[in-house]
Amino acid sequence: MADLSVNIGELRMKNPVMTASGTFGYGEEFTDFIDIARIGGILVKGTTLHKREGNAYPRMAETPSGMLNAVGLQNKGVNYFVEHIYPRIKDIQTNMIVNVSGSAVEDYVKTAEIINELDKIPAIELNISCPNVKQGGMAFGVSTKGACEVVKAVRSAYKKTLIVKLSPNVTDVTEIARAAEDSGADSVSLINTLLGMAVDAERRRPILSTVTGGLSGPAVKPIALRMVWQVANAVKIPVIGLGGIMDWKDAVEFMLAGASAIQIGTANFIDPAVCIKVEDGINNYLDRHGFKSVSDIIGALEV
């Protein structure tokens, strides 16, 4: 059996399979289906400084080969997480990682400071695709200046592994990745959802209450794969790949393109056991090709 362990900064994972934030709840919801301790890392749903109600319904729509979501980061805030969620998940024998979101740099920093005090949370994932209210709603992650500002501020407040989640809705994702690296990120994860929309022709209205939403699923995989390959060749820090990974073969492709680990999102809604199946599939692939370690295939694409 091959060695599946990987390192993301100081974060050591038993295997490279992670769940994408917002698609796996807090992990507890899946315990009836799988042994969640087998997963390399679980990204819990987006957490903000204050409670958020999220967007009005409808806020999800199925599309050909994917789905649109405009949930709007609904959560009860970081203090609720600390008091009620953390005690329930802290002893799960895997890496529990919190996805942090905010609308102002100060919000990110305060949330990160609170999570920094939790012994059993070894890393955070910074979602810089959030709209910066002080900049007229433009996402932090669509400019190098915005990315630098928020990552530097959080880096000074957060002492554990810092993963920065990148938006694909940019001209050159490598510029943003390098800005995150230069500002202290230990790793970057990509891609977040692509901006899309769906229309109800009979009603002549948008399907989502917000008109546009985030597109995920198999439809985005070729774009995600391209961006992961570009970023892996542009930065020295580990890259975590996500976007349309539905099975082990997709996961291996992302790793060959340069991802040190992968996240599975939309596929969790279709098959609650997909993460375990992907882990087994990666292991079988390594054995079949005579690789002793998963590290042997990271960035091994012959171009």
C-alpha positions as CSV (number, residue, x, y, z in Angstrom):
1,M,0.0,0.0,0.0
2,A,1.4,3.4,-1.0
3,D,2.1,6.3,1.4
4,L,-0.8,8.7,1.0
5,S,0.3,11.3,3.5
6,V,0.9,14.9,2.4
7,N,2.0,18.2,4.1
8,I,0.3,21.5,3.5
9,G,2.6,23.9,5.4
10,E,2.8,22.5,8.9
11,L,-0.5,20.7,8.4
12,R,0.1,16.9,8.0
13,M,-2.7,14.9,6.4
14,K,-3.1,11.2,6.3
15,N,-4.2,11.4,2.7
16,P,-4.7,14.2,0.1
17,V,-8.6,14.1,0.1
18,M,-10.4,17.0,1.7
19,T,-14.0,18.2,1.6
20,A,-14.9,21.6,0.1
21,S,-16.4,24.2,2.5
22,G,-20.1,24.5,2.3
23,T,-20.7,21.0,0.9
24,F,-20.0,18.8,4.0
25,G,-21.6,20.8,6.8
26,Y,-19.5,20.3,10.0
27,G,-18.7,16.7,9.2
28,E,-21.2,15.3,11.7
29,E,-23.9,15.1,9.1
30,F,-22.0,12.4,7.2
31,T,-21.2,10.0,10.1
32,D,-24.1,7.7,9.3
33,F,-22.6,7.1,5.8
34,I,-18.8,6.9,6.2
35,D,-16.0,6.9,8.7
36,I,-15.2,10.6,8.4
37,A,-11.9,10.1,10.2
38,R,-10.6,8.5,7.0
39,I,-10.7,11.9,5.2
40,G,-7.5,13.9,5.1
41,G,-9.2,17.1,6.0
42,I,-12.7,18.5,6.5
43,L,-13.4,22.1,5.6
44,V,-16.4,23.2,7.7
45,K,-18.9,25.6,6.2
46,G,-18.0,29.3,5.9
47,T,-17.8,31.1,9.2
48,T,-18.1,34.9,9.7
49,L,-17.6,37.2,12.7
50,H,-21.3,37.8,13.1
51,K,-24.4,35.8,12.3
52,R,-25.6,35.8,8.7
53,E,-29.0,34.8,7.5
54,G,-27.9,34.2,4.0
55,N,-29.7,35.2,0.8
56,A,-33.4,34.8,0.1
57,Y,-34.8,31.6,-1.6
58,P,-34.5,30.3,-4.2
59,R,-30.7,30.2,-3.8
60,M,-29.7,26.9,-5.5
61,A,-30.3,25.8,-9.0
62,E,-29.3,22.6,-10.9
63,T,-27.6,23.2,-14.3
64,P,-26.3,20.9,-17.0
65,S,-23.2,19.2,-15.4
66,G,-23.3,21.4,-12.4
67,M,-25.1,23.5,-9.9
68,L,-25.5,27.2,-9.0
69,N,-25.6,28.4,-5.4
70,A,-26.1,31.7,-3.8
71,V,-26.6,30.6,-0.2
72,G,-24.8,33.8,1.0
73,L,-22.6,32.3,3.8
74,Q,-25.5,31.5,6.1
75,N,-24.0,30.7,9.6
76,K,-24.5,31.6,13.2
77,G,-21.2,33.4,13.6
78,V,-17.8,32.5,15.0
79,N,-18.7,32.7,18.7
80,Y,-21.6,30.3,18.2
81,F,-19.1,28.0,16.4
82,V,-16.7,28.1,19.3
83,E,-19.4,27.5,22.0
84,H,-21.6,25.0,20.2
85,I,-20.0,23.4,17.2
86,Y,-16.4,23.1,18.2
87,P,-17.0,21.0,21.3
88,R,-18.8,18.4,19.1
89,I,-16.2,18.2,16.3
90,K,-12.9,18.8,18.1
91,D,-12.2,15.1,18.8
92,I,-12.9,13.9,15.3
93,Q,-9.6,12.2,14.2
94,T,-8.9,14.2,11.2
95,N,-7.9,17.8,10.4
96,M,-10.9,20.0,11.0
97,I,-10.3,23.3,9.1
98,V,-12.5,26.4,9.3
99,N,-13.3,28.4,6.2
100,V,-13.2,32.1,7.2
101,S,-15.2,34.8,5.4
102,G,-15.8,38.5,5.9
103,S,-16.8,41.8,4.3
104,A,-14.0,43.9,5.8
105,V,-10.4,43.2,6.7
106,E,-11.2,43.7,10.4
107,D,-13.8,41.0,10.3
108,Y,-11.4,38.5,8.9
109,V,-8.8,39.4,11.5
110,K,-11.1,39.1,14.5
111,T,-12.5,35.8,13.3
112,A,-9.0,34.4,12.7
113,E,-7.9,35.5,16.1
114,I,-10.8,33.7,17.8
115,I,-10.2,30.5,15.8
116,N,-6.4,30.7,16.5
117,E,-7.2,29.9,20.2
118,L,-8.9,26.6,19.4
119,D,-6.3,23.8,19.9
120,K,-8.0,21.3,17.7
121,I,-8.3,23.5,14.6
122,P,-4.9,23.3,12.9
123,A,-5.7,25.5,9.9
124,I,-8.0,28.0,8.4
125,E,-9.0,28.6,4.8
126,L,-9.4,32.3,3.9
127,N,-12.2,32.9,1.4
128,I,-11.1,36.0,-0.4
129,S,-14.0,35.8,-2.9
130,C,-16.1,37.8,-0.5
131,P,-17.3,41.3,-1.4
132,N,-15.3,44.1,0.3
133,V,-18.0,46.5,1.5
134,K,-15.4,49.3,1.8
135,Q,-14.5,48.9,-1.9
136,G,-18.0,49.0,-3.3
137,G,-18.6,45.3,-3.2
138,M,-15.6,44.2,-5.2
139,A,-14.2,40.9,-4.0
140,F,-10.9,41.0,-2.1
141,G,-9.5,38.3,-4.3
142,V,-9.9,40.0,-7.7
143,S,-7.0,42.4,-7.3
144,T,-3.5,41.9,-6.0
145,K,-3.9,44.9,-3.7
146,G,-7.0,43.5,-2.1
147,A,-5.5,40.0,-1.7
148,C,-2.3,41.4,-0.2
149,E,-4.2,43.5,2.3
150,V,-6.4,40.8,3.8
151,V,-3.8,38.0,3.7
152,K,-1.2,40.2,5.4
153,A,-3.6,41.3,8.1
154,V,-4.8,37.7,8.8
155,R,-1.2,36.4,8.7
156,S,-0.2,38.7,11.5
157,A,-3.1,37.5,13.7
158,Y,-3.2,33.8,12.8
159,K,-0.3,31.5,13.8
160,K,-1.2,28.2,12.3
161,T,-1.5,26.9,8.7
162,L,-3.1,29.6,6.5
163,I,-4.7,28.5,3.3
164,V,-6.1,31.1,0.9
165,K,-9.0,30.2,-1.4
166,L,-8.7,31.9,-4.8
167,S,-11.5,33.2,-7.0
168,P,-11.4,32.2,-10.7
169,N,-13.3,35.3,-11.7
170,V,-10.0,37.2,-12.5
171,T,-7.9,38.0,-15.5
172,D,-4.7,36.2,-14.3
173,V,-5.1,33.9,-11.3
174,T,-1.3,33.5,-11.0
175,E,-0.9,37.1,-10.0
176,I,-3.4,36.7,-7.1
177,A,-1.7,33.4,-6.1
178,R,1.7,35.1,-6.0
179,A,0.3,38.0,-4.0
180,A,-1.1,35.6,-1.4
181,E,2.2,33.7,-1.2
182,D,4.2,37.0,-0.8
183,S,1.7,38.1,1.9
184,G,2.3,35.0,4.1
185,A,-0.1,32.2,2.8
186,D,1.1,28.7,3.5
187,S,-1.0,27.3,0.7
188,V,-3.6,28.4,-1.9
189,S,-6.8,26.5,-2.8
190,L,-8.6,26.9,-6.1
191,I,-10.9,27.3,-7.7
192,N,-13.8,28.8,-5.9
193,T,-17.1,28.9,-7.9
194,L,-17.4,30.7,-11.3
195,L,-20.0,33.4,-11.6
196,G,-23.1,32.2,-13.5
197,M,-26.8,32.5,-13.8
198,A,-29.9,30.5,-14.7
199,V,-33.2,31.8,-16.3
200,D,-36.8,30.5,-16.1
201,A,-37.9,31.1,-19.6
202,E,-41.6,30.6,-18.9
203,R,-41.6,33.2,-16.1
204,R,-39.0,35.3,-17.8
205,R,-37.2,35.7,-14.6
206,P,-33.9,34.6,-13.1
207,I,-34.1,31.4,-11.1
208,L,-31.9,32.6,-8.2
209,S,-33.1,35.4,-6.0
210,T,-29.7,37.1,-6.4
211,V,-29.8,36.7,-10.2
212,T,-26.3,35.4,-10.3
213,G,-24.6,32.7,-8.3
214,G,-21.6,30.4,-8.0
215,L,-21.3,27.6,-10.6
216,S,-19.7,24.3,-9.4
217,G,-19.6,20.7,-10.5
218,P,-18.2,18.8,-13.5
219,A,-18.8,21.8,-15.9
220,V,-16.0,23.8,-14.3
221,K,-13.4,21.1,-14.1
222,P,-11.4,21.9,-17.3
223,I,-11.1,25.6,-16.1
224,A,-10.1,24.5,-12.6
225,L,-7.6,22.1,-13.9
226,R,-6.0,24.7,-16.1
227,M,-5.8,27.3,-13.3
228,V,-4.3,24.7,-10.8
229,W,-1.6,23.9,-13.3
230,Q,-0.9,27.5,-13.9
231,V,-0.7,28.4,-10.2
232,A,1.4,25.3,-9.3
233,N,4.0,26.5,-11.8
234,A,3.9,30.1,-10.5
235,V,4.2,29.6,-6.7
236,K,6.4,27.6,-4.3
237,I,3.8,26.9,-1.7
238,P,1.5,23.9,-1.9
239,V,-1.6,24.1,-4.1
240,I,-4.9,22.5,-3.2
241,G,-7.1,21.7,-6.2
242,L,-10.8,21.7,-6.5
243,G,-13.6,22.3,-9.0
244,G,-15.6,19.5,-10.5
245,I,-13.8,16.5,-8.9
246,M,-16.3,13.7,-9.1
247,D,-14.1,10.6,-8.8
248,W,-10.6,9.3,-8.1
249,K,-9.5,9.9,-11.8
250,D,-10.4,13.6,-11.5
251,A,-8.4,13.8,-8.3
252,V,-5.3,12.2,-9.9
253,E,-5.5,14.6,-12.8
254,F,-5.4,17.6,-10.4
255,M,-2.5,16.1,-8.6
256,L,-0.6,15.4,-11.8
257,A,-1.3,19.1,-12.7
258,G,0.5,20.1,-9.5
259,A,-2.0,19.9,-6.6
260,S,-0.6,18.6,-3.4
261,A,-4.2,17.8,-2.2
262,I,-7.7,18.1,-3.5
263,Q,-11.1,19.1,-2.3
264,I,-14.4,17.5,-3.2
265,G,-17.5,19.6,-3.2
266,T,-20.6,19.1,-5.4
267,A,-20.0,15.3,-5.6
268,N,-20.8,15.1,-1.8
269,F,-24.4,16.0,-2.6
270,I,-24.6,13.1,-5.1
271,D,-22.7,10.4,-3.1
272,P,-22.0,10.9,0.6
273,A,-19.3,8.3,0.4
274,V,-17.4,9.8,-2.5
275,C,-14.4,11.0,-0.4
276,I,-13.6,7.5,0.7
277,K,-14.1,6.1,-2.8
278,V,-11.6,8.7,-4.1
279,E,-9.1,7.9,-1.4
280,D,-9.3,4.2,-2.3
281,G,-9.1,5.0,-6.0
282,I,-5.9,7.1,-5.6
283,N,-4.3,4.3,-3.6
284,N,-5.2,1.7,-6.3
285,Y,-3.8,4.0,-9.0
286,L,-0.5,4.4,-7.2
287,D,-0.3,0.6,-6.7
288,R,-1.2,-0.1,-10.3
289,H,1.5,2.3,-11.6
290,G,4.2,1.2,-9.0
291,F,4.4,4.5,-7.1
292,K,5.4,4.2,-3.5
293,S,4.0,7.6,-2.4
294,V,1.3,10.0,-3.5
295,S,4.1,12.7,-3.5
296,D,5.5,10.9,-6.6
297,I,2.6,12.1,-8.8
298,I,2.3,15.7,-7.6
299,G,3.2,17.8,-10.6
300,A,4.3,14.8,-12.6
301,L,2.4,15.9,-15.7
302,E,4.7,15.6,-18.8
303,V,4.1,18.7,-20.9
